[in-house]
Amino acid sequence: MRRRLRHSLRRATLGRLGAGIAIIAFMAGGASAETVVLEHFTLIDGTGRAPQRDQSLVMVDGRVTQVGPAARVRAPKGAVRENLRGKFLMPGIIDSHVHLGLVDGIEQSFPKYYDRANVEQQLKLYAAYGVTSVYTLGTDGDEIHTIIADQRRIGRIDGARAFTAGRGVVYKGSYGGVPGLDQQVSTPAETQAMVRREVAKGDDFVKLWMDDEFGDVAERMPYSISKAAIDTAHALGKKAVGHIFYAENAAGLVGQGVDGFMHQVRDKPIDVALIADMKTKGTWQLASTLSREASFTYRLLPFVDDPFFLRGVAPTTIAALKSPERQARLAAGPHFGKYPAVLDMALKNFGAMAKAGIPFGMGTDSGPTARFPGYFAHWELELMVKAGVTPLQALTAATGTNAKFLNARDIGTVERGKWGDLLVLDRDPTADIRNTRSIRAVYVAGRKQPTIWQTCTGRAADACGPAPQ
């Protein structure tokens, strides 16, 4: 399946040839920079500002140099120009909670599948869905640091940008991490040493897990371990984020200074004391992973025949998802009946936090088995709106807000000096959040990427049919 996806994305890349020829011709004419002008679109800039009609922008060597009302933007002589009248342009989506390189189809194994080729293949699939940056959350091998160093050295990359928490901190014998990756600690001293090692490798932030899988695990991470992880991260100038399930653990970690949560409280309604403490401490709800919780409520995922989904997975994956044996196994799981209530609690608590003014981002927990890269970001946005925020608030969370958490100054908003990581849509996502699926073009550093509508994984290039009009 991995080879088929690579071939599919490679075929889709041929769709970029025309633009590439135009740029080469422009450069052959004596220009010293690659200049692209996008004109007459409605701009959703990632700051939370209302959409601005009839805007244009200029990108030079992948960075935005001008953006504003079309009448004021001056197209440099010889630039490649594209009229986007009637289209909607926004920053590329940032998913604040993913896991890379763990699966092939729906089979998960870190030892078997985690390598550079699989990670980069998944980053290209994220980009095809308009997700141009991801925060990968604590299940990475050391190869991720080479990949990210290369991305930052090159700048103008193909595929999504990555930021990593490297190997997250797992209390020995407790919940978290992935089999096959050494990331367990037993004492505060071991925790401090692990965090120092990981930050020295290049981690952008630090993650810890505090959960017990509905009581299946005997002991959650002790607070002495979480405090050592958070304090050491802060001493090294890094933020610390936590996987939590229980309200009591959320309150405890807020008291210790954790910077953000990567899941929503799911055991009971959040109370005013927790909200007040999060405001006082400046704690973010960086990811609520509503799509993760929703996916667990199904024996058969509801979108298996959706063309927007089908293009990103091989037919063998669809067959595996539809297998009666798999559906029976999921339904017989000891916790399957609990998941609808968990989802309902996550939706309500997210809505309450957003209404109370807690800073929130957008994150999916995609990447493990049957939680699909890219597609889940669009589902997450839809569920956020269902929980009570406006489409514009959800889009802002997934762009400017997510970038702000890690102080990623080059991405997240459409502004002068930033990378041209852009998503062009045929329809207005602020009117209907499902319009994020109407992808016309994706840019990373000013270069078009193959979109999901130009991708047909595991089949002939024309087997998926035409993109919807």
C-alpha positions as CSV (number, residue, x, y, z in Angstrom):
1,M,0.0,0.0,0.0
2,R,2.9,2.4,0.8
3,R,4.4,1.8,-2.6
4,R,1.0,2.4,-4.3
5,L,0.5,5.6,-2.4
6,R,3.9,6.9,-3.5
7,H,3.2,6.1,-7.1
8,S,-0.2,7.8,-6.9
9,L,1.2,11.0,-5.4
10,R,4.0,10.9,-8.0
11,R,1.4,10.6,-10.8
12,A,-0.5,13.5,-9.3
13,T,2.7,15.6,-9.4
14,L,2.5,15.6,-13.2
15,G,-0.4,18.0,-12.8
16,R,2.1,20.6,-11.6
17,L,4.1,20.4,-14.8
18,G,2.4,23.3,-16.5
19,A,3.0,25.7,-13.7
20,G,6.6,24.4,-13.5
21,I,7.2,25.1,-17.2
22,A,5.8,28.6,-16.8
23,I,8.1,29.3,-13.9
24,I,11.2,27.9,-15.8
25,A,10.3,30.1,-18.8
26,F,10.0,33.1,-16.5
27,M,13.3,32.4,-14.9
28,A,15.0,31.8,-18.2
29,G,14.0,35.4,-19.2
30,G,16.5,36.7,-16.7
31,A,14.4,37.0,-13.5
32,S,16.3,36.3,-10.3
33,A,13.4,34.9,-8.3
34,E,10.4,32.7,-8.7
35,T,7.4,35.0,-8.4
36,V,3.8,33.9,-8.3
37,V,0.7,36.1,-8.1
38,L,-2.7,34.9,-7.0
39,E,-5.5,37.4,-7.7
40,H,-9.1,38.3,-6.8
41,F,-9.9,35.7,-4.1
42,T,-11.7,36.1,-0.8
43,L,-9.1,35.9,2.0
44,I,-9.5,34.1,5.3
45,D,-6.2,35.1,6.8
46,G,-5.9,32.9,9.9
47,T,-6.0,35.8,12.4
48,G,-9.8,35.5,13.1
49,R,-10.6,38.5,11.0
50,A,-13.7,38.3,8.9
51,P,-13.2,37.2,5.3
52,Q,-11.9,40.0,3.0
53,R,-13.2,40.0,-0.6
54,D,-11.2,40.7,-3.8
55,Q,-7.8,40.3,-2.4
56,S,-4.5,39.4,-4.1
57,L,-1.0,38.3,-3.0
58,V,2.5,38.0,-4.4
59,M,4.9,35.2,-3.4
60,V,8.6,35.5,-4.2
61,D,10.7,32.3,-3.7
62,G,7.9,30.8,-1.6
63,R,7.3,33.7,0.8
64,V,4.5,36.2,0.8
65,T,5.8,39.7,-0.2
66,Q,2.5,41.5,-0.8
67,V,-1.1,40.7,0.3
68,G,-4.1,43.0,0.3
69,P,-6.9,44.5,-1.8
70,A,-6.5,43.5,-5.4
71,A,-6.5,47.1,-6.6
72,R,-3.4,47.8,-4.4
73,V,-1.3,44.7,-5.1
74,R,1.2,45.2,-7.9
75,A,2.1,42.1,-9.9
76,P,5.9,42.2,-10.7
77,K,6.7,42.1,-14.4
78,G,7.0,38.5,-15.7
79,A,5.3,36.9,-12.7
80,V,3.3,33.8,-13.0
81,R,-0.3,35.0,-12.5
82,E,-3.5,33.0,-11.6
83,N,-7.0,34.5,-11.4
84,L,-8.8,33.0,-8.4
85,R,-12.0,35.1,-8.7
86,G,-14.8,33.2,-6.9
87,K,-12.3,31.2,-4.8
88,F,-11.5,31.3,-1.1
89,L,-7.9,31.3,0.1
90,M,-6.7,30.5,3.6
91,P,-3.5,29.4,5.4
92,G,-2.8,25.7,5.1
93,I,-4.3,23.7,8.0
94,I,-2.1,22.8,10.9
95,D,-3.0,19.6,12.8
96,S,-1.7,19.9,16.3
97,H,-1.9,16.2,17.2
98,V,-0.7,13.5,14.8
99,H,1.4,10.3,14.9
100,L,3.6,9.6,11.9
101,G,5.0,6.4,10.4
102,L,3.1,3.9,12.5
103,V,0.9,2.1,10.0
104,D,0.6,0.5,6.6
105,G,-3.1,0.5,5.7
106,I,-4.7,-0.2,9.1
107,E,-1.9,-2.5,10.4
108,Q,0.0,-0.7,13.1
109,S,3.6,-1.6,14.1
110,F,6.3,0.9,15.0
111,P,9.1,-1.7,14.4
112,K,7.8,-2.7,11.0
113,Y,6.7,0.6,9.5
114,Y,8.5,3.5,11.1
115,D,11.1,4.8,8.6
116,R,11.8,7.9,6.7
117,A,10.0,6.8,3.5
118,N,6.7,6.1,5.4
119,V,6.9,9.3,7.4
120,E,7.5,11.4,4.3
121,Q,4.8,9.6,2.3
122,Q,2.3,10.4,5.1
123,L,3.5,14.1,5.1
124,K,2.6,14.3,1.4
125,L,-0.8,12.8,2.1
126,Y,-1.5,15.4,4.8
127,A,-0.5,18.1,2.3
128,A,-2.9,16.6,-0.3
129,Y,-5.7,17.3,2.1
130,G,-4.6,20.9,2.7
131,V,-2.8,20.1,6.0
132,T,0.5,21.8,5.4
133,S,2.0,21.4,9.0
134,V,1.6,18.8,11.7
135,Y,2.7,18.5,15.3
136,T,3.7,14.9,15.9
137,L,3.0,13.8,19.4
138,G,5.5,11.6,21.2
139,T,5.8,8.4,19.2
140,D,8.7,9.3,16.9
141,G,12.0,7.5,16.4
142,D,15.1,9.5,16.1
143,E,14.8,9.7,12.3
144,I,12.2,12.4,12.7
145,H,15.0,14.9,13.8
146,T,16.9,14.3,10.5
147,I,13.7,14.8,8.5
148,I,12.8,18.0,10.3
149,A,16.4,19.3,10.1
150,D,16.3,18.7,6.4
151,Q,12.9,20.4,6.0
152,R,14.1,23.5,7.8
153,R,17.4,23.7,5.9
154,I,15.6,23.3,2.5
155,G,12.6,25.5,3.4
156,R,10.8,24.9,0.1
157,I,9.7,21.3,0.6
158,D,7.1,18.9,-0.8
159,G,4.6,17.7,1.8
160,A,3.6,19.0,5.2
161,R,6.0,20.6,7.6
162,A,6.6,18.7,10.9
163,F,7.2,19.7,14.5
164,T,7.9,17.0,17.0
165,A,7.7,16.0,20.6
166,G,10.1,13.1,19.8
167,R,9.7,10.4,22.3
168,G,7.0,11.4,24.8
169,V,7.4,10.5,28.5
170,V,5.6,7.3,29.6
171,Y,5.6,6.1,33.2
172,K,6.9,2.5,33.3
173,G,4.0,0.0,33.1
174,S,1.4,2.7,32.6
175,Y,-0.6,4.1,29.7
176,G,1.0,5.7,26.6
177,G,3.5,5.5,23.9
178,V,3.8,2.7,21.3
179,P,5.2,-0.8,21.5
180,G,8.8,-1.0,20.2
181,L,9.8,2.5,21.2
182,D,11.9,3.0,24.3
183,Q,10.3,5.9,26.2
184,Q,9.4,4.6,29.7
185,V,10.7,6.1,33.0
186,S,10.4,5.1,36.6
187,T,11.7,8.0,38.7
188,P,11.9,11.8,38.5
189,A,15.6,11.5,37.9
190,E,15.1,9.3,34.9
191,T,12.4,11.7,33.6
192,Q,14.7,14.7,33.8
193,A,17.4,12.8,32.0
194,M,15.0,11.6,29.3
195,V,13.6,15.1,28.7
196,R,17.2,16.5,28.5
197,R,18.1,13.9,25.9
198,E,15.1,14.5,23.8
199,V,15.4,18.2,23.8
200,A,19.1,17.9,22.9
201,K,18.0,15.8,19.8
202,G,15.8,18.7,18.7
203,D,12.3,18.2,20.2
204,D,10.1,21.2,19.7
205,F,8.1,20.5,22.8
206,V,7.6,17.7,25.4
207,K,4.7,15.3,25.8
208,L,3.5,13.1,28.7
209,W,0.7,10.6,29.2
210,M,-1.5,10.4,32.3
211,D,-4.3,7.9,31.8
212,D,-5.4,4.4,32.7
213,E,-7.5,3.2,29.8
214,F,-10.8,3.0,31.7
215,G,-9.0,1.5,34.7
216,D,-7.4,-1.3,32.6
217,V,-3.9,0.0,33.6
218,A,-3.1,-0.3,37.3
219,E,-1.5,3.1,37.8
220,R,-1.5,6.4,36.1
221,M,1.6,8.5,35.9
222,P,2.5,9.8,39.4
223,Y,2.6,13.6,39.8
224,S,6.2,13.4,40.8
225,I,7.0,12.2,37.3
226,S,4.8,14.7,35.5
227,K,6.3,17.5,37.6
228,A,9.8,16.4,36.6
229,A,8.9,16.4,32.9
230,I,7.1,19.8,33.0
231,D,9.8,21.5,35.1
232,T,12.7,20.2,33.0
233,A,11.0,21.1,29.7
234,H,10.5,24.7,31.0
235,A,14.0,24.9,32.3
236,L,15.1,24.1,28.7
237,G,12.8,26.6,27.1
238,K,10.3,24.1,25.8
239,K,6.5,23.8,26.4
240,A,5.0,20.7,27.9
241,V,1.7,19.1,26.9
242,G,-0.3,16.3,28.4
243,H,-2.5,13.5,27.3
244,I,-5.3,13.4,29.9
245,F,-8.7,11.7,30.2
246,Y,-9.8,12.6,33.8
247,A,-10.8,16.0,35.1
248,E,-8.8,15.4,38.3
249,N,-5.6,14.9,36.3
250,A,-6.3,18.0,34.2
251,A,-6.6,20.0,37.4
252,G,-3.4,18.5,38.8
253,L,-1.3,19.2,35.7
254,V,-2.6,22.7,35.4
255,G,-1.4,23.2,38.9
256,Q,2.1,22.0,37.9
257,G,2.2,24.4,35.0
258,V,1.5,22.2,32.0
259,D,1.1,24.4,28.9
260,G,-1.6,22.5,27.0
261,F,-3.8,19.5,26.7
262,M,-3.8,17.2,23.7
263,H,-7.2,15.6,24.5
264,Q,-10.4,16.9,26.1
265,V,-11.5,16.0,29.6
266,R,-13.8,13.0,29.0
267,D,-14.9,11.5,32.3
268,K,-17.2,14.3,33.5
269,P,-18.2,17.9,32.9
270,I,-15.5,20.4,33.5
271,D,-16.1,22.8,36.4
272,V,-15.6,26.5,36.9
273,A,-12.6,25.9,39.1
274,L,-10.7,24.1,36.3
275,I,-11.6,26.8,33.8
276,A,-10.5,29.5,36.2
277,D,-7.2,27.8,36.8
278,M,-6.5,27.3,33.1
279,K,-7.1,31.0,32.5
280,T,-4.9,32.0,35.4
281,K,-2.1,29.6,34.3
282,G,-2.5,30.3,30.6
283,T,-3.2,26.6,29.8
284,W,-4.3,25.9,26.3
285,Q,-6.7,23.2,25.0
286,L,-4.4,22.6,22.0
287,A,-6.3,19.5,20.7
288,S,-9.6,18.0,21.6
289,T,-9.4,15.0,19.2
290,L,-13.2,14.9,18.7
291,S,-12.7,12.9,15.5
292,R,-10.7,10.3,17.4
293,E,-13.5,9.9,19.9
294,A,-16.1,9.8,17.2
295,S,-14.3,7.1,15.3
296,F,-14.4,4.8,18.3
297,T,-18.2,4.8,18.2
298,Y,-18.4,3.0,14.9
299,R,-18.0,-0.6,13.9
300,L,-17.8,0.7,10.3
301,L,-16.6,4.2,9.8
302,P,-19.4,6.3,8.2
303,F,-17.2,7.7,5.4
304,V,-15.8,4.6,3.9
305,D,-17.5,5.3,0.5
306,D,-16.9,9.0,0.5
307,P,-14.8,9.9,-2.5
308,F,-12.9,12.5,-0.5
309,F,-11.7,9.7,1.7
310,L,-11.4,6.9,-0.9
311,R,-8.8,8.8,-2.9
312,G,-6.3,8.6,0.0
313,V,-6.5,4.9,0.8
314,A,-5.9,1.7,-1.2
315,P,-8.8,-0.6,-2.0
316,T,-7.2,-3.2,0.3
317,T,-7.7,-0.8,3.2
318,I,-11.3,-0.3,2.4
319,A,-11.8,-4.1,2.3
320,A,-10.1,-4.4,5.6
321,L,-12.4,-1.7,7.2
322,K,-15.5,-3.4,5.7
323,S,-14.5,-6.9,6.9
324,P,-17.3,-8.4,9.0
325,E,-14.6,-10.0,11.3
326,R,-13.2,-6.5,12.1
327,Q,-16.6,-5.1,12.7
328,A,-17.5,-7.9,15.0
329,R,-14.2,-7.6,16.9
330,L,-14.7,-3.9,17.5
331,A,-18.3,-4.4,18.7
332,A,-17.1,-7.0,21.1
333,G,-14.5,-4.8,22.6
334,P,-14.9,-4.3,26.4
335,H,-15.2,-0.5,26.1
336,F,-17.1,-0.2,22.8
337,G,-20.4,0.7,24.6
338,K,-18.7,3.5,26.5
339,Y,-17.5,5.5,23.6
340,P,-20.7,7.4,22.6
341,A,-20.8,8.9,26.1
342,V,-17.1,9.7,25.9
343,L,-17.7,11.5,22.6
344,D,-20.7,13.4,24.0
345,M,-18.6,14.5,27.1
346,A,-15.7,15.7,24.9
347,L,-18.1,17.7,22.7
348,K,-19.7,19.4,25.6
349,N,-16.5,20.1,27.4
350,F,-14.9,21.5,24.3
351,G,-17.9,23.8,23.8
352,A,-17.8,24.9,27.4
353,M,-14.1,25.7,27.2
354,A,-14.4,27.6,24.0
355,K,-17.3,29.6,25.4
356,A,-15.3,30.4,28.5
357,G,-12.4,31.8,26.5
358,I,-9.8,29.1,26.9
359,P,-7.4,29.3,24.0
360,F,-8.1,26.3,21.7
361,G,-6.4,24.7,18.7
362,M,-7.3,21.9,16.4
363,G,-5.9,18.4,16.6
364,T,-7.0,15.0,15.6
365,D,-4.8,12.3,17.0
366,S,-4.6,10.8,13.5
367,G,-2.0,8.4,12.4
368,P,-2.7,5.3,14.5
369,T,-4.7,2.5,13.0
370,A,-8.0,3.6,11.3
371,R,-7.4,7.3,12.1
372,F,-6.6,8.6,8.7
373,P,-4.1,11.4,7.9
374,G,-5.6,14.5,6.5
375,Y,-9.2,13.3,6.3
376,F,-9.6,13.4,10.0
377,A,-8.6,17.2,10.1
378,H,-11.7,18.0,8.0
379,W,-13.9,15.8,10.2
380,E,-12.4,17.4,13.3
381,L,-13.4,20.9,12.0
382,E,-16.9,19.7,11.4
383,L,-17.2,18.3,14.9
384,M,-15.8,21.5,16.5
385,V,-18.6,23.4,14.8
386,K,-21.1,20.9,16.0
387,A,-19.8,21.5,19.5
388,G,-20.7,25.2,19.3
389,V,-17.9,27.3,17.7
390,T,-18.4,29.1,14.4
391,P,-16.7,27.9,11.3
392,L,-14.4,31.0,11.4
393,Q,-13.4,30.1,15.0
394,A,-12.6,26.6,14.0
395,L,-10.5,27.7,11.0
396,T,-8.6,30.2,13.1
397,A,-7.9,27.4,15.7
398,A,-6.5,25.2,12.9
399,T,-4.2,27.9,11.5
400,G,-3.1,31.0,13.3
401,T,-3.8,29.7,16.8
402,N,-2.0,26.4,16.4
403,A,1.0,28.2,15.0
404,K,1.1,30.6,17.9
405,F,1.3,27.9,20.5
406,L,4.8,26.8,19.2
407,N,5.7,30.4,18.2
408,A,5.9,29.1,14.6
409,R,6.3,32.6,13.1
410,D,6.6,31.5,9.5
411,I,3.2,29.8,9.2
412,G,-0.4,29.9,10.3
413,T,-1.5,33.2,8.8
414,V,-1.4,34.8,5.4
415,E,0.9,37.8,6.0
416,R,3.9,39.4,4.5
417,G,7.1,37.5,5.2
418,K,5.5,34.2,5.9
419,W,5.8,31.0,3.9
420,G,3.2,30.7,1.2
421,D,1.6,27.6,2.8
422,L,-1.9,28.0,1.4
423,L,-5.2,26.3,0.8
424,V,-7.5,27.4,-2.1
425,L,-11.1,26.3,-1.9
426,D,-14.0,26.5,-4.4
427,R,-16.6,27.2,-1.7
428,D,-16.8,29.4,1.4
429,P,-15.8,27.4,4.5
430,T,-17.1,30.2,6.8
431,A,-20.6,29.6,5.4
432,D,-20.3,25.8,5.8
433,I,-17.3,24.1,7.4
434,R,-17.6,21.1,5.1
435,N,-16.5,23.4,2.3
436,T,-12.9,22.8,3.4
437,R,-13.3,19.7,1.3
438,S,-13.7,21.7,-1.9
439,I,-10.0,21.8,-2.4
440,R,-8.9,23.6,-5.6
441,A,-5.1,23.9,-4.8
442,V,-2.6,23.4,-2.0
443,Y,0.7,25.4,-1.8
444,V,3.6,24.7,0.4
445,A,6.2,27.5,0.3
446,G,4.6,28.8,-2.8
447,R,4.7,25.6,-4.8
448,K,1.6,23.7,-5.8
449,Q,1.2,20.2,-4.2
450,P,-0.9,17.4,-5.6
451,T,-4.3,17.7,-4.0
452,I,-6.4,14.8,-2.8
453,W,-8.6,15.3,-5.8
454,Q,-5.6,14.6,-8.0
455,T,-4.7,11.5,-6.0
456,C,-5.9,7.9,-6.6
457,T,-4.1,5.6,-4.2
458,G,-3.6,2.0,-5.1
459,R,-5.4,2.3,-8.5
460,A,-4.8,3.6,-12.0
461,A,-4.6,7.4,-12.1
462,D,-8.0,7.7,-13.7
463,A,-9.8,5.0,-11.6
464,C,-11.1,7.4,-9.1
465,G,-13.0,9.5,-11.6
466,P,-13.1,13.3,-12.0
467,A,-13.0,15.7,-9.1
468,P,-16.4,17.2,-8.2
469,Q,-17.2,20.5,-9.8
